[in-house]
């Protein structure tokens, strides 16, 4: 996966569909479960690995310590972005709490 590759969060997929835009990059099966029509965007689909789930658990523990409650699905999506060196494009500002503890996560918040 390329250094400038994008991982699209659900809200960005919904926005692209409403605007009739095509996207190039990745999403996760979790995002498609949240928004099944996203399959029409023809993105490459990542199924989280055991390594992703392990990192999501680590992130979750860190967020609890910091007093930040993040939805489980977003913890896994953040782990996928980190483990695959992808830029996460999202409209959810709570990913900034993850960035405080994991500064290597690349975010594009729109």
VENHUNOR-V121205 format. One line per field, one symbol per residue. burial: # if it has 16 or more other C-alpha atoms within 10 Angstrom, else .. Layout:
# VENHUNOR-V121205
burial = ???
This chain:
# VENHUNOR-V121205
burial = ....##########..#.......########.....##.#.#.##.#...##.###.##.##......#...#########.########...#.##......###...
